[in-house]
């Protein structure tokens, strides 16, 4: 069940915010969007690492953090 949730958490934001990512890329500085989204993905990956090393990672936290990375990636790709 959880193995199926991880790809869903990555791809679902593409369907939900992918179109808005294109709108944002047209309205705002692409450089700033890239910096913001890459920073968000970096911080999320850091949090995942800290939680994993601390033994606090649960499947639902992993799915939620993966969803955050998916949202940032969906906003990142149109600006790229």
C-alpha positions as CSV (number, residue, x, y, z in Angstrom):
1,X,0.0,0.0,0.0
2,X,2.7,2.5,1.0
3,X,4.8,1.6,-2.0
4,X,2.0,2.7,-4.2
5,X,1.5,5.9,-2.2
6,X,5.0,7.3,-2.9
7,X,4.6,7.5,-6.7
8,X,1.1,8.9,-6.2
9,X,2.5,11.6,-3.9
10,X,5.0,12.5,-6.5
11,X,2.6,12.5,-9.5
12,X,-0.6,13.9,-8.0
13,X,0.9,17.4,-7.6
14,X,1.7,17.4,-11.3
15,X,-2.0,17.1,-12.0
16,X,-3.0,19.6,-9.3
17,X,-0.5,22.4,-9.7
18,X,1.3,21.8,-12.9
19,X,-0.9,24.2,-14.8
20,X,-0.4,26.9,-12.2
21,X,3.3,26.4,-12.4
22,X,3.2,27.5,-16.0
23,X,1.2,30.5,-15.1
24,X,3.6,31.4,-12.4
25,X,6.5,31.0,-14.7
26,X,4.9,33.4,-17.2
27,X,4.1,36.0,-14.5
28,X,7.2,36.0,-12.3
29,X,10.9,35.8,-12.6
30,X,11.9,32.2,-13.6
31,X,15.1,32.6,-11.8
32,X,13.4,33.3,-8.5
33,X,10.9,30.5,-9.0
34,X,13.8,28.1,-9.6
35,X,15.6,29.3,-6.5
36,X,12.5,29.0,-4.4
37,X,11.5,25.6,-5.6
38,X,15.0,24.1,-5.5
39,X,15.4,25.5,-1.9
40,X,12.1,24.0,-0.9
41,X,13.1,20.6,-2.2
42,X,16.5,20.9,-0.5
43,X,15.0,21.7,2.8
44,X,12.4,18.9,2.5
45,X,15.2,16.4,1.6
46,X,17.2,17.6,4.6
47,X,14.2,17.2,6.9
48,X,13.7,13.7,5.5
49,X,17.3,12.8,6.2
50,X,17.2,14.2,9.8
51,X,14.0,12.4,10.6
52,X,15.3,9.1,9.1
53,X,18.6,9.4,11.1
54,X,16.7,10.2,14.2
55,X,14.4,7.2,13.8
56,X,11.3,9.4,13.6
57,X,10.3,8.7,10.0
58,X,6.9,7.1,9.6
59,X,5.3,6.0,6.3
60,X,2.8,8.9,6.5
61,X,5.5,11.5,7.1
62,X,7.4,10.1,4.2
63,X,4.3,10.4,2.0
64,X,3.6,13.9,3.1
65,X,7.2,15.1,2.6
66,X,7.3,13.4,-0.8
67,X,4.1,15.2,-1.7
68,X,5.8,18.5,-0.8
69,X,8.7,17.6,-3.1
70,X,6.2,16.8,-5.8
71,X,4.6,20.2,-5.5
72,X,7.9,22.0,-5.6
73,X,8.9,19.9,-8.6
74,X,5.7,20.6,-10.4
75,X,6.3,24.4,-10.0
76,X,9.9,24.0,-10.9
77,X,9.6,22.2,-14.2
78,X,7.6,24.9,-16.1
79,X,10.1,27.6,-15.0
80,X,13.0,25.4,-16.0
